[in-house]
Amino acid sequence: LEVIPNCVVSLYAIDAANTSAVMRLPSVALLALSLRSISSSYAFTTHIRHQTLPTPRTPSSSSLASSTTADEPPKTAALAATPPTSVAVEFPPPLTKAQRLQRAAKFWSSALPIVLSYYSKSAELQLTTTLTGRPLTQEEEEVIWNAQHESGARKLADTISSLKGFYVKTAQIISSRKDLFPKEYTEALSMFTDNVDPLPVELIRAVVEKELLVRGETFEDIFAEFDEVPLGAASVAQVHRAVLTPKYGSKEVAVKVQRPSIESKLMGDIANLKQLAKTFRDSPSLPLDYYTVFSELESQLQDEFDFIAESVAMERIYDTITKDRNGMPCESPIVMPRPVQGLISKRVLVMDYLKGVPLSRAAEEMLKRGIDPGSPESQLFGRKLLRGLTDVFGRCILETGFFHADPHPGNIFVLDDGRIGLIDFGQVKQIGGRARETLAKVMLALDERESDENPADLELIGKLALELGVELNEGTPPVAPAAVAMWLFDGSVETLPGGYEKGELSPNSPVKALKSFPQDLVLVGRSTILIKGLSSRLGIPWSLSREWAPTARSVLEGNTKQSAVSGTDGRSNKIRIRDVLSLLKTWSRGKVSRAVARLPSPMRTKVAAVALHLQKRREAREAKKTKE
């Protein structure tokens, strides 16, 4: 769940409630956090090969002749349609054994000194305090540790710049968690968030030709335009904007292309992380057996490289969020791209192009448009963002159990028309029906509780939390399971039962009572923490349990009806007037929202202020009704 383990906090006697103390975390603690984040992101990726897969393109015989797999020796492919002259493109070969050893040696020679430097610096400070008899002041410690962080961050950034591969993902995770890592690290590693070592466009075109062209077809038969500069480049793939020819629909698309021979490199990097985890396997500073985590990751990461499986996931999630439980069409609170059928292969995915900027750059884009951070427009957008993500993840998790498992600011887009977009469905998760049902019961128990201290409510919530598979450390108070559930799913709570504190990094956080969290729900927890973090940054109290309760109630009622009605799927085929009215209401709300986005700035601000006032009044009425 990307939180500092209790053993790390105890070992270094850090007052985690103090921000400066958190920023003095030794590198081993940073490593634990990084490994936990990575394992949450990748180790439990869902296998979805049992789904009906779209038929991939069959390459032409000439394309097949020049194709390579991740484990084949390098070959040279001549582009059939390269602008303006034909050039030979050599595909990067898989790493040889010697190269893998060299890569591993560089990783170890760079990572270990950074880790050990924190141990030596900590010991040096303790010795100085013992000899002088005077503890350092907070200001003195900050100066020393800031210098240490700058040195470590610079060395780590240099190592990742040189090695790239899977280590780039580690850098992206660290740079996105400014609440957990020192700013020296997040700033130094922020350069890895966009356009990481983009491949030349000639090589990208060659991959596309190998994967998509059929016999007698040229690159220009598919694409009327193909931007040479990528929209973004990551460790696994990079994306280019393009326009299809009339033969394929003439639409604007995004083309996701996998880096040649990337599988062997990333799997080798994971092997290095496995070995590092094995070395520190018995260290009390690490909260989990990360060797086991990375061993499982090694066998499951192959799904990350299968774009056919990703296209199936996109369609399945789209189907969930664009239909209600009765199968009636409904307007989705977010926009997501859809794959272009017939232009999908294991290593190339052509999909709808979403015009906008990632959430990580949204504040900068708003300022360009003259929207101040504290303005009514900004606050209204914040509520819209929270509402959209809450609805989508709530429906996917509770209704089908199949959801986007990699939500972060780089995958959430603010579109030009003000709508919210969600991209990158390479990581998805499927949780079982029993877990979904228990989660729904937890939401209802939290929503329907009389108070935060009522013993009967706390007992029920705690019982359901344990039923999910949560295990607690010995000696924790009986209210600890309920406190964990309230911390995770109800961000509007001011005080938690049992004297627990809300802060993730607080020594008295209920998370410190956790011995283990069910693997099946780790990525559910990641989604809830993302939404909680956004609500905290926006200053909007947000209760996921209250927002998810209607869906949870509908799911549980639907399960009851389905079990009582034999031979049906539990849904009624009748079209109800209220369903039609609800659909019209949703449609008109979307139309009004997009019309407002096109108004001049002064008028748009006034409309936003009125809409924000009305929304706050409605939220206040709903909160009052809930308390009653």
Summary of the structure (lengths in Angstrom):
residues: 628
radius of gyration: 25.9
end to end distance: 33.7
largest distance: 82.4
contacts: 1972
relative contact order: 0.10
helix: 56%
strand: 10%
